[in-house]
Amino acid sequence: MKRPPVLEEDRRSVGEWYDRWGALVAEVNFKAARPMFADDAIAFGSRIEMMTSQPQLEREQWRAVWPSIENYHYDLSTLEVVISPDRLMAMGAVIFRSTGLHPDGKTFERNGRATVTLMREAIGKPWICTHSHISLKPGTPLVSHGNRPEHV
């Protein structure tokens, strides 16, 4: 079996979701990112084994990581998409790029992978993340020591 073909419109919309989320991570903008996730989103992350709500994901993962890194963005040239036959559910997998900071202020490449499951009420409506799994590229230091302020 092979993955079914994905319409360019759907691939673009999933890419736009990642692009928006990446910009909000880079801005440390928790407030604007909240509506992009289901209230009961399930997530795996580098800080917590498993989370089962957007508030927990923000509290225990986002707030521990986003302020500590710089230059976060998704490399959409690596985007892979799988979409359901009704086009209301999608899985996106993509590489992210970011910069981490050692305690002495020196930087390091802090790249990784992001997989999300997205759902929408109808074609053309916004995607909402129901599951995310973010992991660092093997061998990447887990902790970054930046301290950027939250966007308010």
N, CA and C atoms as an extended XYZ file, in Angstrom:
456
Properties=species:S:1:pos:R:3:atomname:S:1:resname:S:1:resid:I:1 pbc="F F F"
N         0.858       -1.187        0.000 N   MET     1
C         0.000        0.000        0.000 CA  MET     1
C         0.894        1.238        0.000 C   MET     1
N         0.465        2.252       -0.703 N   LYS     2
C         1.152        3.537       -0.711 CA  LYS     2
C         0.186        4.596       -0.198 C   LYS     2
N         0.765        5.696        0.258 N   ARG     3
C        -0.074        6.808        0.700 CA  ARG     3
C        -0.901        7.335       -0.472 C   ARG     3
N        -2.151        7.721       -0.205 N   PRO     4
C        -2.952        8.300       -1.292 CA  PRO     4
C        -2.408        9.675       -1.682 C   PRO     4
N        -2.640       10.090       -2.918 N   PRO     5
C        -2.175       11.417       -3.336 CA  PRO     5
C        -2.847       12.520       -2.517 C   PRO     5
N        -2.126       13.626       -2.355 N   VAL     6
C        -2.617       14.774       -1.591 CA  VAL     6
C        -2.799       15.940       -2.559 C   VAL     6
N        -3.975       16.544       -2.525 N   LEU     7
C        -4.212       17.719       -3.368 CA  LEU     7
C        -3.279       18.850       -2.958 C   LEU     7
N        -2.813       19.613       -3.926 N   GLU     8
C        -1.920       20.732       -3.636 CA  GLU     8
C        -2.561       21.711       -2.649 C   GLU     8
N        -3.851       21.936       -2.752 N   GLU     9
C        -4.578       22.830       -1.831 CA  GLU     9
C        -4.439       22.342       -0.379 C   GLU     9
N        -4.531       21.031       -0.174 N   ASP    10
C        -4.420       20.477        1.179 CA  ASP    10
C        -2.976       20.526        1.676 C   ASP    10
N        -2.035       20.205        0.816 N   ARG    11
C        -0.627       20.299        1.188 CA  ARG    11
C        -0.281       21.733        1.578 C   ARG    11
N        -0.749       22.685        0.781 N   ARG    12
C        -0.488       24.098        1.063 CA  ARG    12
C        -1.115       24.513        2.398 C   ARG    12
N        -2.337       24.070        2.655 N   SER    13
C        -3.007       24.484        3.898 CA  SER    13
C        -2.319       23.899        5.136 C   SER    13
N        -1.823       22.665        5.035 N   VAL    14
C        -1.074       22.082        6.153 CA  VAL    14
C         0.244       22.841        6.332 C   VAL    14
N         0.913       23.161        5.232 N   GLY    15
C         2.139       23.950        5.300 CA  GLY    15
C         1.897       25.324        5.909 C   GLY    15
N         0.788       25.940        5.562 N   GLU    16
C         0.450       27.248        6.138 CA  GLU    16
C         0.206       27.136        7.635 C   GLU    16
N        -0.391       26.026        8.083 N   TRP    17
C        -0.598       25.822        9.517 CA  TRP    17
C         0.762       25.769       10.220 C   TRP    17
N         1.679       24.962        9.692 N   TYR    18
C         3.018       24.871       10.279 CA  TYR    18
C         3.731       26.220       10.246 C   TYR    18
N         3.625       26.930        9.147 N   ASP    19
C         4.290       28.224        9.016 CA  ASP    19
C         3.783       29.197       10.082 C   ASP    19
N         2.485       29.212       10.293 N   ARG    20
C         1.907       30.094       11.316 CA  ARG    20
C         2.366       29.687       12.706 C   ARG    20
N         2.315       28.394       13.006 N   TRP    21
C         2.735       27.916       14.325 CA  TRP    21
C         4.215       28.232       14.552 C   TRP    21
N         5.043       27.993       13.550 N   GLY    22
C         6.468       28.287       13.681 CA  GLY    22
C         6.731       29.754       13.986 C   GLY    22
N         5.982       30.641       13.324 N   ALA    23
C         6.139       32.080       13.579 CA  ALA    23
C         5.749       32.424       15.014 C   ALA    23
N         4.716       31.770       15.538 N   LEU    24
C         4.276       32.039       16.910 CA  LEU    24
C         5.274       31.498       17.929 C   LEU    24
N         5.883       30.354       17.640 N   VAL    25
C         6.957       29.839       18.505 CA  VAL    25
C         8.097       30.847       18.509 C   VAL    25
N         8.489       31.321       17.324 N   ALA    26
C         9.594       32.275       17.210 CA  ALA    26
C         9.299       33.574       17.959 C   ALA    26
N         8.030       33.979       17.979 N   GLU    27
C         7.617       35.204       18.686 CA  GLU    27
C         7.386       34.977       20.178 C   GLU    27
N         7.392       33.734       20.627 N   VAL    28
C         7.027       33.351       21.995 CA  VAL    28
C         5.605       33.867       22.281 C   VAL    28
N         4.702       33.568       21.356 N   ASN    29
C         3.331       34.071       21.422 CA  ASN    29
C         2.377       32.922       21.763 C   ASN    29
N         2.293       32.631       23.055 N   PHE    30
C         1.441       31.533       23.528 CA  PHE    30
C        -0.029       31.807       23.253 C   PHE    30
N        -0.455       33.032       23.502 N   LYS    31
C        -1.873       33.389       23.377 CA  LYS    31
C        -2.401       33.108       21.974 C   LYS    31
N        -1.659       33.531       20.957 N   ALA    32
C        -2.116       33.338       19.581 CA  ALA    32
C        -2.039       31.872       19.155 C   ALA    32
N        -1.170       31.080       19.789 N   ALA    33
C        -1.039       29.665       19.425 CA  ALA    33
C        -2.148       28.808       20.032 C   ALA    33
N        -2.715       29.231       21.135 N   ARG    34
C        -3.725       28.408       21.832 CA  ARG    34
C        -4.860       27.942       20.932 C   ARG    34
N        -5.493       28.842       20.144 N   PRO    35
C        -6.632       28.389       19.338 CA  PRO    35
C        -6.262       27.438       18.196 C   PRO    35
N        -4.991       27.266       17.934 N   MET    36
C        -4.558       26.347       16.883 CA  MET    36
C        -4.581       24.897       17.357 C   MET    36
N        -4.822       24.699       18.662 N   PHE    37
C        -4.796       23.374       19.272 CA  PHE    37
C        -6.132       23.069       19.930 C   PHE    37
N        -6.565       21.824       19.820 N   ALA    38
C        -7.777       21.381       20.510 CA  ALA    38
C        -7.554       21.493       22.012 C   ALA    38
N        -8.609       21.802       22.739 N   ASP    39
C        -8.509       21.889       24.200 CA  ASP    39
C        -7.987       20.585       24.790 C   ASP    39
N        -8.370       19.463       24.174 N   ASP    40
C        -7.952       18.156       24.688 CA  ASP    40
C        -6.876       17.512       23.802 C   ASP    40
N        -6.022       18.347       23.216 N   ALA    41
C        -4.937       17.845       22.366 CA  ALA    41
C        -4.055       16.879       23.157 C   ALA    41
N        -3.589       15.868       22.462 N   ILE    42
C        -2.668       14.888       23.030 CA  ILE    42
C        -1.292       15.216       22.475 C   ILE    42
N        -0.283       15.247       23.332 N   ALA    43
C         1.040       15.632       22.852 CA  ALA    43
C         2.144       14.846       23.540 C   ALA    43
N         3.208       14.627       22.790 N   PHE    44
C         4.466       14.110       23.300 CA  PHE    44
C         5.495       15.198       23.071 C   PHE    44
N         6.404       15.381       23.996 N   GLY    45
C         7.411       16.422       23.837 CA  GLY    45
C         8.721       16.033       24.488 C   GLY    45
N         9.654       16.939       24.395 N   SER    46
C        10.985       16.681       24.946 CA  SER    46
C        11.030       16.835       26.460 C   SER    46
N        10.064       17.528       27.038 N   ARG    47
C        10.073       17.801       28.478 CA  ARG    47
C         9.150       16.878       29.272 C   ARG    47
N         8.040       16.502       28.690 N   ILE    48
C         7.028       15.710       29.391 CA  ILE    48
C         6.674       14.508       28.512 C   ILE    48
N         6.538       13.359       29.116 N   GLU    49
C         6.286       12.137       28.357 CA  GLU    49
C         4.993       12.199       27.547 C   GLU    49
N         3.882       12.622       28.206 N   MET    50
C         2.600       12.683       27.515 CA  MET    50
C         1.721       13.733       28.170 C   MET    50
N         1.075       14.537       27.336 N   MET    51
C         0.159       15.574       27.813 CA  MET    51
C        -1.191       15.353       27.149 C   MET    51
N        -2.267       15.698       27.842 N   THR    52
C        -3.596       15.428       27.298 CA  THR    52
C        -4.499       16.657       27.276 C   THR    52
N        -3.897       17.836       27.235 N   SER    53
C        -4.688       19.058       27.071 CA  SER    53
C        -3.791       20.178       26.566 C   SER    53
N        -4.390       21.134       25.881 N   GLN    54
C        -3.621       22.285       25.411 CA  GLN    54
C        -3.054       23.069       26.585 C   GLN    54
N        -3.819       23.322       27.666 N   PRO    55
C        -3.231       24.046       28.790 CA  PRO    55
C        -2.004       23.338       29.385 C   PRO    55
N        -2.046       22.023       29.499 N   GLN    56
C        -0.896       21.281       30.018 CA  GLN    56
C         0.271       21.368       29.047 C   GLN    56
N        -0.003       21.247       27.765 N   LEU    57
C         1.040       21.356       26.748 CA  LEU    57
C         1.730       22.716       26.831 C   LEU    57
N         0.951       23.769       26.945 N   GLU    58
C         1.528       25.116       27.069 CA  GLU    58
C         2.340       25.251       28.354 C   GLU    58
N         1.755       24.822       29.450 N   ARG    59
C         2.394       24.999       30.759 CA  ARG    59
C         3.691       24.204       30.892 C   ARG    59
N         3.673       22.970       30.466 N   GLU    60
C         4.794       22.073       30.744 CA  GLU    60
C         5.788       21.922       29.593 C   GLU    60
N         5.390       22.285       28.380 N   GLN    61
C         6.302       22.130       27.240 CA  GLN    61
C         6.622       23.489       26.608 C   GLN    61
N         5.602       24.162       26.088 N   TRP    62
C         5.843       25.423       25.385 CA  TRP    62
C         6.583       26.435       26.246 C   TRP    62
N         6.104       26.665       27.468 N   ARG    63
C         6.704       27.699       28.323 CA  ARG    63
C         8.118       27.323       28.779 C   ARG    63
N         8.426       26.041       28.765 N   ALA    64
C         9.774       25.602       29.144 CA  ALA    64
C        10.761       25.710       27.981 C   ALA    64
N        10.253       25.734       26.740 N   VAL    65
C        11.140       25.679       25.584 CA  VAL    65
C        11.156       26.976       24.767 C   VAL    65
N        10.009       27.476       24.371 N   TRP    66
C         9.969       28.596       23.429 CA  TRP    66
C        10.831       29.797       23.840 C   TRP    66
N        10.795       30.247       25.098 N   PRO    67
C        11.620       31.402       25.460 CA  PRO    67
C        13.122       31.115       25.419 C   PRO    67
N        13.505       29.844       25.429 N   SER    68
C        14.923       29.489       25.545 CA  SER    68
C        15.623       29.310       24.198 C   SER    68
N        14.866       29.371       23.094 N   ILE    69
C        15.452       29.112       21.776 CA  ILE    69
C        15.284       30.330       20.871 C   ILE    69
N        15.994       30.319       19.762 N   GLU    70
C        15.924       31.415       18.794 CA  GLU    70
C        15.774       30.854       17.389 C   GLU    70
N        15.305       31.704       16.482 N   ASN    71
C        15.266       31.409       15.038 CA  ASN    71
C        14.452       30.169       14.689 C   ASN    71
N        13.378       29.911       15.401 N   TYR    72
C        12.575       28.717       15.168 CA  TYR    72
C        11.772       28.860       13.880 C   TYR    72
N        11.815       27.846       13.051 N   HIS    73
C        10.979       27.804       11.853 CA  HIS    73
C        10.928       26.373       11.318 C   HIS    73
N         9.893       26.121       10.519 N   TYR    74
C         9.735       24.821        9.887 CA  TYR    74
C        10.322       24.872        8.483 C   TYR    74
N        11.080       23.858        8.132 N   ASP    75
C        11.648       23.730        6.799 CA  ASP    75
C        10.598       23.032        5.937 C   ASP    75
N         9.738       23.836        5.309 N   LEU    76
C         8.605       23.267        4.575 CA  LEU    76
C         9.030       22.484        3.334 C   LEU    76
N        10.288       22.582        2.947 N   SER    77
C        10.761       21.742        1.835 CA  SER    77
C        10.796       20.268        2.251 C   SER    77
N        10.720       19.987        3.554 N   THR    78
C        10.727       18.615        4.061 CA  THR    78
C         9.323       18.112        4.401 C   THR    78
N         8.310       18.926        4.198 N   LEU    79
C         6.943       18.583        4.615 CA  LEU    79
C         6.403       17.357        3.890 C   LEU    79
N         5.884       16.424        4.667 N   GLU    80
C         5.158       15.263        4.156 CA  GLU    80
C         3.750       15.319        4.735 C   GLU    80
N         2.765       15.018        3.918 N   VAL    81
C         1.362       15.112        4.336 CA  VAL    81
C         0.626       13.832        3.949 C   VAL    81
N        -0.199       13.356        4.869 N   VAL    82
C        -1.153       12.278        4.604 CA  VAL    82
C        -2.516       12.857        4.942 C   VAL    82
N        -3.494       12.618        4.100 N   ILE    83
C        -4.820       13.202        4.340 CA  ILE    83
C        -5.899       12.129        4.210 C   ILE    83
N        -6.940       12.267        5.012 N   SER    84
C        -8.040       11.301        4.981 CA  SER    84
C        -8.847       11.479        3.684 C   SER    84
N        -9.568       10.440        3.276 N   PRO    85
C       -10.354       10.540        2.041 CA  PRO    85
C       -11.362       11.696        2.048 C   PRO    85
N       -11.903       12.044        3.216 N   ASP    86
C       -12.860       13.151        3.268 CA  ASP    86
C       -12.172       14.514        3.404 C   ASP    86
N       -10.828       14.515        3.520 N   ARG    87
C       -10.006       15.719        3.594 CA  ARG    87
C       -10.253       16.534        4.862 C   ARG    87
N       -10.773       15.905        5.912 N   LEU    88
C       -11.036       16.605        7.171 CA  LEU    88
C       -10.026       16.267        8.257 C   LEU    88
N        -9.113       15.351        7.958 N   MET    89
C        -8.064       14.987        8.903 CA  MET    89
C        -6.765       14.835        8.119 C   MET    89
N        -5.701       15.376        8.694 N   ALA    90
C        -4.399       15.293        8.026 CA  ALA    90
C        -3.316       15.006        9.045 C   ALA    90
N        -2.228       14.388        8.548 N   MET    91
C        -1.024       14.207        9.332 CA  MET    91
C         0.070       14.932        8.574 C   MET    91
N         0.805       15.769        9.293 N   GLY    92
C         1.941       16.453        8.691 CA  GLY    92
C         3.201       16.096        9.461 C   GLY    92
N         4.286       15.886        8.738 N   ALA    93
C         5.585       15.618        9.348 CA  ALA    93
C         6.595       16.537        8.676 C   ALA    93
N         7.418       17.207        9.494 N   VAL    94
C         8.333       18.211        8.949 CA  VAL    94
C         9.536       18.372        9.878 C   VAL    94
N        10.627       18.844        9.318 N   ILE    95
C        11.826       19.153       10.088 CA  ILE    95
C        11.732       20.606       10.565 C   ILE    95
N        12.129       20.853       11.828 N   PHE    96
C        12.226       22.244       12.271 CA  PHE    96
C        13.677       22.600       12.481 C   PHE    96
N        13.941       23.877       12.376 N   ARG    97
C        15.283       24.423       12.591 CA  ARG    97
C        15.183       25.460       13.695 C   ARG    97
N        16.157       25.490       14.578 N   SER    98
C        16.212       26.525       15.602 CA  SER    98
C        17.630       26.625       16.138 C   SER    98
N        17.850       27.640       16.934 N   THR    99
C        19.145       27.873       17.554 CA  THR    99
C        18.983       27.750       19.061 C   THR    99
N        19.842       26.952       19.674 N   GLY   100
C        19.873       26.836       21.121 CA  GLY   100
C        21.047       27.625       21.670 C   GLY   100
N        21.008       27.882       22.967 N   LEU   101
C        22.087       28.629       23.615 CA  LEU   101
C        22.652       27.840       24.781 C   LEU   101
N        23.979       27.721       24.796 N   HIS   102
C        24.676       27.122       25.929 CA  HIS   102
C        24.671       28.131       27.081 C   HIS   102
N        24.969       27.702       28.318 N   PRO   103
C        24.992       28.630       29.458 CA  PRO   103
C        25.924       29.833       29.247 C   PRO   103
N        26.996       29.636       28.474 N   ASP   104
C        27.940       30.738       28.235 CA  ASP   104
C        27.498       31.659       27.093 C   ASP   104
N        26.327       31.400       26.505 N   GLY   105
C        25.811       32.240       25.431 CA  GLY   105
C        26.176       31.772       24.035 C   GLY   105
N        27.072       30.804       23.924 N   LYS   106
C        27.412       30.271       22.607 CA  LYS   106
C        26.199       29.514       22.063 C   LYS   106
N        26.044       29.562       20.733 N   THR   107
C        24.876       28.944       20.114 CA  THR   107
C        25.190       27.545       19.585 C   THR   107
N        24.130       26.779       19.403 N   PHE   108
C        24.242       25.471       18.762 CA  PHE   108
C        22.994       25.233       17.924 C   PHE   108
N        23.158       24.381       16.901 N   GLU   109
C        22.049       24.004       16.049 CA  GLU   109
C        21.097       23.148       16.862 C   GLU   109
N        19.831       23.537       16.907 N   ARG   110
C        18.836       22.816       17.704 CA  ARG   110
C        17.683       22.410       16.788 C   ARG   110
N        17.946       21.439       15.939 N   ASN   111
C        16.963       21.014       14.953 CA  ASN   111
C        16.232       19.769       15.422 C   ASN   111
N        15.100       19.506       14.802 N   GLY   112
C        14.334       18.335       15.182 CA  GLY   112
C        13.207       18.068       14.208 C   GLY   112
N        12.235       17.274       14.684 N   ARG   113
C        11.116       16.838       13.865 CA  ARG   113
C         9.816       17.188       14.565 C   ARG   113
N         8.797       17.457       13.764 N   ALA   114
C         7.468       17.752       14.309 CA  ALA   114
C         6.425       17.009       13.491 C   ALA   114
N         5.651       16.201       14.168 N   THR   115
C         4.532       15.508       13.543 CA  THR   115
C         3.257       15.978       14.224 C   THR   115
N         2.258       16.329       13.417 N   VAL   116
C         0.975       16.748       13.980 CA  VAL   116
C        -0.158       16.017       13.276 C   VAL   116
N        -1.238       15.814       14.017 N   THR   117
C        -2.499       15.374       13.449 CA  THR   117
C        -3.426       16.574       13.516 C   THR   117
N        -4.000       16.900       12.374 N   LEU   118
C        -4.874       18.069       12.268 CA  LEU   118
C        -6.267       17.629       11.859 C   LEU   118
N        -7.269       18.353       12.366 N   MET   119
C        -8.651       18.106       11.976 CA  MET   119
C        -9.304       19.448       11.669 C   MET   119
N       -10.328       19.409       10.824 N   ARG   120
C       -11.099       20.619       10.518 CA  ARG   120
C       -12.557       20.238       10.335 C   ARG   120
N       -13.427       21.209       10.568 N   GLU   121
C       -14.868       20.939       10.491 CA  GLU   121
C       -15.355       20.783        9.064 C   GLU   121
N       -14.714       21.486        8.135 N   ALA   122
C       -15.099       21.420        6.723 CA  ALA   122
C       -13.896       21.855        5.890 C   ALA   122
N       -13.881       21.440        4.638 N   ILE   123
C       -12.805       21.849        3.736 CA  ILE   123
C       -12.813       23.373        3.641 C   ILE   123
N       -11.647       23.962        3.810 N   GLY   124
C       -11.534       25.421        3.795 CA  GLY   124
C       -11.559       26.043        5.177 C   GLY   124
N       -12.010       25.301        6.168 N   LYS   125
C       -11.999       25.788        7.555 CA  LYS   125
C       -10.595       25.602        8.126 C   LYS   125
N       -10.278       26.300        9.224 N   PRO   126
C        -8.928       26.181        9.804 CA  PRO   126
C        -8.647       24.782       10.359 C   PRO   126
N        -7.408       24.364       10.219 N   TRP   127
C        -6.946       23.133       10.838 CA  TRP   127
C        -6.746       23.372       12.335 C   TRP   127
N        -7.102       22.382       13.139 N   ILE   128
C        -6.876       22.398       14.589 CA  ILE   128
C        -6.050       21.164       14.924 C   ILE   128
N        -5.002       21.373       15.687 N   CYS   129
C        -4.119       20.263       16.061 CA  CYS   129
C        -4.741       19.442       17.185 C   CYS   129
N        -4.885       18.149       16.945 N   THR   130
C        -5.406       17.239       17.965 CA  THR   130
C        -4.299       16.393       18.586 C   THR   130
N        -3.137       16.361       17.921 N   HIS   131
C        -1.985       15.609       18.439 CA  HIS   131
C        -0.708       16.219       17.881 C   HIS   131
N         0.286       16.373       18.739 N   SER   132
C         1.610       16.799       18.278 CA  SER   132
C         2.674       15.938       18.940 C   SER   132
N         3.739       15.736       18.182 N   HIS   133
C         4.890       14.999       18.703 CA  HIS   133
C         6.120       15.720       18.195 C   HIS   133
N         6.832       16.360       19.089 N   ILE   134
C         8.024       17.127       18.762 CA  ILE   134
C         9.223       16.412       19.373 C   ILE   134
N        10.258       16.216       18.568 N   SER   135
C        11.469       15.603       19.096 CA  SER   135
C        12.687       16.257       18.458 C   SER   135
N        13.754       16.276       19.219 N   LEU   136
C        15.010       16.838       18.740 CA  LEU   136
C        15.764       15.832       17.885 C   LEU   136
N        16.555       16.346       16.954 N   LYS   137
C        17.452       15.497       16.165 CA  LYS   137
C        18.365       14.759       17.144 C   LYS   137
N        18.554       13.462       16.948 N   PRO   138
C        19.423       12.712       17.866 CA  PRO   138
C        20.781       13.400       18.043 C   PRO   138
N        21.221       13.453       19.296 N   GLY   139
C        22.499       14.061       19.633 CA  GLY   139
C        22.425       15.540       19.962 C   GLY   139
N        21.240       16.138       19.832 N   THR   140
C        21.069       17.566       20.118 CA  THR   140
C        20.901       17.774       21.622 C   THR   140
N        21.591       18.756       22.198 N   PRO   141
C        21.390       19.026       23.637 CA  PRO   141
C        19.916       19.328       23.937 C   PRO   141
N        19.406       18.743       24.989 N   LEU   142
C        18.003       18.928       25.359 CA  LEU   142
C        17.735       20.334       25.866 C   LEU   142
N        18.656       20.897       26.635 N   VAL   143
C        18.422       22.175       27.302 CA  VAL   143
C        19.069       23.309       26.529 C   VAL   143
N        18.295       24.396       26.381 N   SER   144
C        18.806       25.648       25.826 CA  SER   144
C        18.617       26.703       26.908 C   SER   144
N        19.500       27.690       26.957 N   HIS   145
C        19.521       28.620       28.071 CA  HIS   145
C        19.147       30.039       27.693 C   HIS   145
N        18.403       30.213       26.612 N   GLY   146
C        17.923       31.548       26.267 CA  GLY   146
C        16.848       31.997       27.252 C   GLY   146
N        16.490       33.263       27.196 N   ASN   147
C        15.467       33.785       28.109 CA  ASN   147
C        14.734       34.949       27.431 C   ASN   147
N        14.040       34.631       26.338 N   ARG   148
C        13.312       35.664       25.607 CA  ARG   148
C        11.970       35.924       26.266 C   ARG   148
N        11.482       37.154       26.217 N   PRO   149
C        10.201       37.472       26.850 CA  PRO   149
C         9.017       36.959       26.036 C   PRO   149
N         7.940       36.698       26.742 N   GLU   150
C         6.681       36.305       26.101 CA  GLU   150
C         6.102       37.487       25.353 C   GLU   150
N         5.578       37.231       24.152 N   HIS   151
C         4.870       38.254       23.386 CA  HIS   151
C         3.497       38.479       24.025 C   HIS   151
N         3.205       39.704       24.335 N   VAL   152
C         1.879       40.007       24.924 CA  VAL   152
C         1.156       41.054       24.115 C   VAL   152
